[in-house]
Each structure stands twice: as C-alpha cells, then as structure tokens.
Amino acid sequence: MVTPIIRTSLEKQGYKIIGSHSGVKLCRWTKSQLRGRGGCYKHAFYGIESHRCMEATPSLACANKCVFCWRHHTNPVGKSWRWKMDDPLDIVDAAIDQHTKMIKQMKGVPGVKQERLDEGLSPRHCALSLVGEPIMYPEINTLIDELHQRRISTFLVTNAQFPDRIKMLKPITQLYVSVDASTKESLKAIDRPLFGDFWERFLDSLKALHDKEQRTVYRLTLVKGWNAEEIDAYANLLTMGKPDLVEIKGVTYCGSSATSKLTMENVPWHSDVKAFSEALAVKSNSIYEVACEHVHSCCVLLAKVDKFKVDGKWYTWIDYERFQELVASGTPFRTEDYMALTPSWAVYGAEEGGFDPGQSRYKKERRHGARS
C-alpha cells in the first residue's frame, strides 16, 4: 500500500509509517496540553486527556477524496482491501512505540511540564481518525481489542461508505460517522467518493449506526457555499441514524492544493457554526439541544436531551475506567452506563468557551515587518 512516493510525502508531513499500511502522528493538541496550553475539543466535550491521546490509523487508504482533506490526497485510495495485511498486535505495539518516542522528543521544549510528559508516555486514548478509512482494515476488531486490553479508549471515525463493516464492529468508546453533506448531489461534490452507489452506502451506514448500543456521533463539517445551507436535509438524516451526539465543526483551511478548490471564503466563523447548530437543534423538535462548544476549534456539540441531560445538567463526558470495566466484563452495556458530568466551563455559552481553566491561555506574538 505504501509506495516510496507515498511514504516520502507522508513522512514530510510528520507521519511515522508502521509496516505496510498503518501510521501514527503527534497531534498539535497533544503538544499543546503537554505545555499546559489547552486541550482539543474532545477534552472539552468528552474529557479526554489530550496529552495522553494517540492519533493513528490501521489503513492509510480511503474510498473518498474529500475536498477538505487535510492530507491533500497524499494517501492511497481504494474500494476494498487488496494489500498485504500486517498483524494487529504488531500495529498497536509499533504505534505506541512510535507515539512515545515522539512524546519523549518534546522533553526540553519550552513550557512542557514534566508531570504531563510522564503521563503522555502512557497513552489512554486512541483517535482512529488520522487518515484513510480505519474500518477497511480486515482485523479492525482485533486491533480494537488490543487497545482496550491496554485500557486505551477508542474514538473511531468512518466515512460512511462501508455499512457492513460498521455492523460488525465490536463496542467502541465512541463511534463516529462523517456526515459531510445531506443530499446526494452535495455529498458527491464534497466527498468525491469512489463508489458508484455512494449515496446508498451512506444511508445504510447511518442506519447501521442506529443499531449500536454504545456512543454514536454524526460529525458534520460545515463548508460555506457547499453544505452550510442544508439544515432541513440534515434534520431528516438525524431521524435515520438517531446518533447520541452531533459534532458540528467549521472546515479547516489547509492551504491551496491542486486537488481542492477550497479557499478561506469557505471557512465559517464560530458564530456561523453556532447559528447552524442552534437551528438544527430546533429542527430536531427538541430531541437534541446545544450542549458544549470549543471556540478555538470552531466546534459545537448537540446532545440527546433524554440521555445526556440529567436534572438540568449535561453528562457528555466519559467515565473511561467504567467503560474499560464494561468491555472486560463481556456483558451488554449502553451509552448511559459510562457517561460522566460535563464541567461548567465546557457547557455551551460558558464564559470560558470550552477552554479548561486549569490550563494557561497562550497567544503567539506575531511580528510583521514595517510597511514601506
């Protein structure tokens, strides 16, 4: 899967290639929380420790060529697994090894706190969303088992083109489906899928999500001029998959690329994302409400009221120890069995805007040359 050209391109972007089809990379938010400068939106919404989160994938290949892909399509594409397959145990061991090596390299970086550095050497979360489509990997369930046996939580993101693979997944800490558009036409334009029956696969993936007992999420990426006006159609999709949560995030501009026509004009303001989120909550007939926000990431979270709002308080955070106990027990369990109270600073409308007050805000000084 990984040709010399692909390897060179990905390594230039900071990836550590594992075997023949996997990879790991140190997230900017991991670096940020190592320095006590704030965590990612998943820290605000779900309580992950960003400095202990490993971003990895067991499949660099994908079945889409999304216009907003932050990898600029330097990874392979494909509709089915047709490559040599590496052992899941080897992938997990190598990913943790490479991740901890990158953490160790942060020692001595200004602001890095020794306590957090020590904690970072023992990852407790894995975001299976780095690049590519993780559920294409035939042994994804075994890989998930290997992570859970190490008490590492799993946040898996799929592009909604492999419904059968979604159905066979074992319990995930939190399972995401990317809902990049709400109509067949806009999905084709934004995701640029390889499958001819992409729309049917997309809808079947949402239906498959509905049958999961653990936490499920729709991930919406708002792109001005492409999908930000499709509120009614998005509301209809909510009734199909009935996700526990809906993340709504403004697209991140990753620079000009020959493979994408996106410009800064397509990037919404946080106020745009808030307005869209509030409107979508209303369209849901109060099944969902706006629960959290992370202003820095231009991201808002909708949550099901009947599950996550208890006595007027939100419980969008995750009890990670309880999740691992439930997985190890082998007995059926549900979303409600491992949720935890959301802190006030992460709740929508809070003065902190999703920034953990236990961290220190940092603003980089920008020095511009004098104009002539």
N, C-alpha and C positions, 0 to 999 in steps of 0.2 A: 504493500500500500504506500509506504513512504519511499518515494524515489529520491535520489540525491538532490534534485532541484527543490522538491517539496521540503526536504529536511533542512537544506540551507536557508530557505525562505522562513520557515517556522522558527529555526534557531536564532535567526536575526531578530525575530520578534520576542525573544526571551523564553521560548518553549524548551523544555527538556524532553526529548523524544524517548519513549520507552518501547523497546522491542521493535516490532514492525508496524504497529498501528495505534499506539497509545501515546498520551502526552500529559505533561503537568506544567503548570506555570504559577509563579507567585503573583497573587492579586495585589493591586495597588492598595486596597483596603486592608489587606493583611499587613503590609508595610506601615500603613497609617496607624493602625491600632498598636503595633509594636512600639510606636513612638508616642502613644497616648494622645493621638490627634484625631480620634474619632473612628467609628466603625461604619460598615456598609449599611444599606437599607435592611438587610436581613438581620443585622444586630438590633435595629430599631423595631422591626416588625415581629421577629421571632426569637430574639435573644441569643443568636449565635455569637460566639466569641470570634470576631474577625481575625484576630491574630493566631487563632488555632484552626483556621479553615484552609483546607487544601482544595485547589481547583484542578480538576483532572478530567480526562475522558479516556474510555477504552476503545473509542472509534473516532479517528480523525476524519473519517468520511461522512458525508451528508447527502441527503436526497433533495436538498433545496440550494438555491443560490440567492439568498435574500439580499435585497438592495442595501440594507443597513448592516450587513455582516461586518463585524469589526475585525475580521481576519482577511478582508479583501480577497476572499476566494483563493487563498493560497493552499487550502486543504483539498484532498481528493473528493470526488463526488461519485455516487453510485446508488442503485435502487435495491441492491441485495448484497449480502456478504459473499465476496468471491476471492478473498485473500487468505493467506496463511493465518492461522489463529494462534495467538500466544496464550499461555496458561494464565487464568485469572489470579492465582496466588502470586505468580511472578510479577504480574502487572501491579497488584496492590503493594507488594513489598518494594518494588522499584519506585513506585510513585511516592511512597512515604520516605524512602531513602533520598530521592532527588529533592523532595519538598524540604526535608530537614536540612539538607545541605544548603539550600537557598536561604533558609532561615538563619543558619549559622553565619552566612555571609553578611547578614545585617548587623552582626556584632561590631561595635565601634562606630556605627553610623550615628551622627548627631541626633540625640533625642531618644534613641532606642533604650527602653527600660529593661534591665537585666531580668527582673521578675517575669515580664511578658515574653522575653526572649526564651527563657527556660520553659515557660508554658507552651510557647509556639513549637517547641521541639516534640511535643506530643499532640498532634492534630486530633481534634474531636469532631470535626465536621468535614464532609467532602461534598463540594459542589460539582456534580457530574454534568457540567454545562459549558465546559471550556471551549470546545469547538467540535463540530461534527454532530453525529446522532448516536448517543451512547447506547440506545436500545437495539441498534443494528448488530452490536457485538453478541454473538450467539450464546456466550456464557455470562450474560449480564447478571442473572440471578445468583450465580456462584460468586461473582465479584461482589455483589451486594452483601452476601453472607459473610465474605471475608472482611468487609468493612465493619459490619455490625458486630462480628466476633471480637473486633478490636475496640468496640464501643465508640465507633465513629459514625455519626449520624449521616444520613444521605439526603441530598437535595438534587433530584434528577429532573432534567428538562428534556422534553421530547418535542419534535417539530410537527407532531400530529399527522404523520404520513404512514405510520406503522401500527394500525389499531390492534392487530393480532398480537403484536409484541407487548402492547400496553396491557392487554387482557391477561397475559401470562406472567406479568411482573409480580414478584413477591412484595410484601409490605415495604414501603419506602417511608422514611421520616416525612418527606413532603414531595409529592409528585406534581410536576408542572406540565402543562401543555401550552405551547406558544400559539396564541390566537392573534396572528398578525393582521388579520383582516376579517370582515364579517360577510363578504359577498364573494362569489366565485371569481368575478372579474378582478376585484382588488387583491384577492389572495394570489391570483396568477401574476399580477403585476408586481406585487411586493416580494413574495417568496420565490418566484420563478422556479416552481417545482419541476422535477424530472418526470414524475408520474403523469400519465395522461388522465388518469382517474383521480387526480389530486383532491378534488372537492369531495368526492365520496369518501375517500380515505380520511380526510379532515373531519367530516361529520361523524364517521364511525369512531374516530379517535375520541371525540367529545363524548359520545355515548359510552365508550369503554371506560372513560374516566368516571362517569356517573356510578358505575358498579363498584368502585373502590371504597373500602371502609375507612382507610386512613386519610390523612390530609391531602386535599387536592386543590390545585390552583390553576386559574387561567392567567397567563401572562400576556398582557396587551402592550404592544409598543406603539405609541402614537407618533405618526408621521404627518406633519402638516401638509395638506394638499393631496394626501394619499388615502388616509383612513380615519382622520380625526373628526369627520362629519357623519360617521355611520352609527350613531348612538342607538337608533331603533333596531338596526340589524344586530348589533352586539347584544342588545337586551334579549332578542329572540334566541341567540346562542346560549345565553345563560340558562334558559329553560331546558336546554338539551343536555348539557353536561352537569348542571347543578353543582358547580365547584364550591368548596368550602370558602375559598378566598379568591379575590381577583386583584392582581397587581397591575397597576396602570402606570406606565413609565414613558416619559418623553424620549424619543430616539436620541442616541448619542452620535454626534457627527464625528466620524473617524478620519476626516481628511478626504481630499479628492482622490478618485480612483477611476480607472478606465472601465471598471465593471459596474459602476453605480453613478446615477445622475443626482444623487442627493447633494444638497447644499445646506448652509446654515439657515436658509429660509424655511427648510422643512423641520427645523427643531423647535418644538413648542416651549413656551415659558412654563414655569411651575404653575402660574395662575391658570394657564390653559388646561393643564393636566387636572388641576383641582376642579375647574368648571365642568370638564368632561366627566370626571369621577362622580361629582355630585348629581349631575344629570342622569348618569347611568344608574345610580342608586335609586333615584326617583322612579325611573322606568322599570325597576325591578319590583315595584309595588311594595317597597319596604322590606323585601326579603333580605336585601343587603343594605348596609349603611357604611359610610366612610369611617374607618376605624383608626388608621395611622397614616403618617406621612414622613418622608425623609426628604426635606427640601433640597439638600445638596445633590441628591441623586435624581431630583425632579420625578419623584415616585410617590404614589398614593396607594393605599390598601383598602379594598372593600372586604367586609366580612359578613358572613351569615349571622343575622341577629339571633336566631333561635339557638345557635350553637355557641357562639363566642361572646355574647353579651349576657352576663350573669349579674343580677341585682344592680344593673346600671353600669357595670364595669366590663371592660374588654379583657378577654383572655386569649389573645392571639399568640402569646409566647408559648414556647415548647418546653415541657419538662423532659429533658433529654435522658436523664437517668431512668425515669419511668418508662420512656419509650424502649430503651435497651432491655429493661426487665420484661416488658411485654413481648418483645421479639424473642427473647431467650425462653420464655415460658412455652411458646409454641401454641398458645391458645388464641382464639379470635379476639381482636380488640378494635376499637373505633377511635375516631378523631378525638372525641370528648375525654378519652381515657388518659391522654398525655398533654393536655393543654395547661398553660400557666398564666398568671396575671400579667397584663401588659403594664409597664411603668407609666406614670403620668406624662413623662417627657416625650414618650413615643406616640401618645394619643393625638389624633387629628385636631389641629387647632392650638396645640400647646405652644407656649412661647418659645420653647427650645427647637421646635420644628424637626423633631426626631434626632437631635444631636444629644448624645449622652452627656449629662452634666459632669459625670466623673472623668470625662476626657477634657483636653485643652484645645480650644479653637486655634487654628493656625492659618494665617493669611500670608501667602508668599508676596514679598515685595517685588514689584515689577519696575524695573528701571528702564525707561525709554530714553533713547538718545535725543538730544535737543534738536528741534527742527530748525532748518536753515531758513 
